[in-house]
């Protein structure tokens, strides 16, 4: 079969190599080893069990905010301006 159109269907288990999905509604848990996204819009994000080396940065360089396991740092385009937490 080269193509098919199914208006409504139920699949108990599926194996899909590559998929293009416009919108996905996950009603249970989403489990993935890797997630790539341009923007993640959420009312709350909990990172439980994150390692002590946790590092979240709004950019690699220039004006940015960096959240690490023990500090929050704010940079302007040139230098570090604010440090909260571990000052080391």
C-alpha positions, -999 to 999 in steps of 0.1 A, spaced: 0 0 0 15 33 -10 -9 56 9 -40 55 31 -65 79 47 -81 69 79 -105 94 94 -106 79 129 -88 48 142 -74 31 173 -38 17 174 -28 -2 206 9 -4 198 28 13 169 63 12 155 71 43 135 104 50 119 100 87 111 70 109 118 59 144 110 33 155 136 16 189 135 1 187 170 5 160 197 -17 157 228 -2 134 253 -27 125 280 -3 103 301 34 105 305 59 115 278 91 95 279 120 105 256 158 100 258 162 134 239 139 163 232 148 191 207 126 221 206 129 258 196 106 268 225 91 249 254 60 267 267 50 254 301 34 268 333 58 247 354 89 226 347 103 204 374 138 189 370 139 161 396 171 142 401 192 165 381 229 160 386 250 185 406 264 197 372 230 211 361 236 241 338 209 260 319 220 290 298 199 314 278 228 318 253 264 305 249 279 340 252 270 377 252 240 389 273 227 358 291 215 342 323 231 310 335 214 288 361 238 263 377 232 238 406 245 263 431 242 298 415 224 321 391 246 344 370 236 373 348 259 387 321 256 418 300 271 417 265 306 420 280 309 409 316 294 391 346 271 416 364 251 396 390 258 364 410 233 348 434 244 318 455 279 305 453 302 334 446 332 312 437 
